[in-house]
């Protein structure tokens, strides 16, 4: 019935297929609002997009945010749209929102706004989300700063984020790359993830190579001390050390 309504261009028929409860679901609200907007019914689209259950903000999808911004623009509420873009960025660190926000900034103001965004990312609660954002932006210097400042928060289980980040930082920021590799090594050994030992051994070899480029480890363990501690704490894990050899 929804497909028939769309084929006939009947927005009201499409809306009629949705229950009152469904209309509070962000994905459904976005679908309704998009159709109303296409029918030049922006005021109704605004009501529809705001009908969601706002007590569950964590599950609001990017699609809903995008449509809400489209409705704002259609209603001429450009300043409100900019405020909302920033709020969305603060909630999720979504780079698409930030790029759209900066694009609409006056000349030169965008530079200051971008720096404010990078500073915010450095303080973001979820260190892994912040790292992924900074690496992809790209802001490798800020990503390195984040890793060095908050290395204790890194969870080596997030290899899908830490591994590409280490690759991206290795050339210019070897100490930060080393800390990322160590986080993955430590997780694999402490949690006895035998299937990851091959990767952990490769990461340890990469740490040895990076050590020559680090120069000053500062308060961070040198590679020699780190390797010695690994042997002391995990010396019985022969399958790992065999791979290292």
Buried (B, 14 or more C-beta within 10 A) or exposed (E): EEEEBBEEEBBEBBBEEBEEEEBBBBBBBBBBBBBBBEBEBBEBBBBBBEBBBEEEEEEBEBBBBBBBBBBBBBBEBEEEBBEBBBEBBBEBBBBBBBEBBBEEBEEEEBEEBBEEBBEBBBEBEEBBBBBBBBBBBEBBBBBBBBBBEBBEBBBBBBBEBBBBBBBBBBEEBBBBBBBBBBBBBBBBBEEEBEEBBEBBBBBBEBBBEBBEBBEEBEEBBEBEEBBEEBEEEBEEBEEBBEBBE
